[in-house]
């Protein structure tokens, strides 16, 4: 239940939540769990869209789900680690004092904390389909994700 409280608190102040998480010590296992659960939530959010696509086009649903599972649980974590490294370097170039772990935690937590909006996007994609609604929810998710990431990086900079 603490993770749910932290997710709700992130919508009020992402920097404070990341600062509190960093105060619990450097725990790579916790950061990896945040990343993997966030990627799992994105995969789960894809299932209504994939079911719709398979129904409309006649494609094989298990094959679509397998490819999406491979992408989100095996490839995306590597991409997120690289993105966290880029974010850390950019923050250092801008004069921010932070650790590489803080940069990773901020990015991974922003993915997990924005997962309710990803799930809403998946439902919109599955039940309504492409259109202004799906685009609007996608833009809302992306804006929150970026806000959480930047706020988390600022919080991580205060912890260092």
KASUL-V34033 format. One record per helix or strand of 3 or more residues. SS is the DSSP state (helix for helix, strand for strand). FROM is the first residue (numbers start at 1). LEN is the number of residues. If there is no record, write none. Layout:
BEGIN
ss=SS from=FROM len=LEN
ss=SS from=FROM len=LEN
END
This chain:
BEGIN
ss=helix from=2 len=9
ss=helix from=14 len=9
ss=helix from=28 len=30
ss=helix from=61 len=33
ss=helix from=100 len=14
ss=helix from=115 len=13
ss=helix from=132 len=28
END
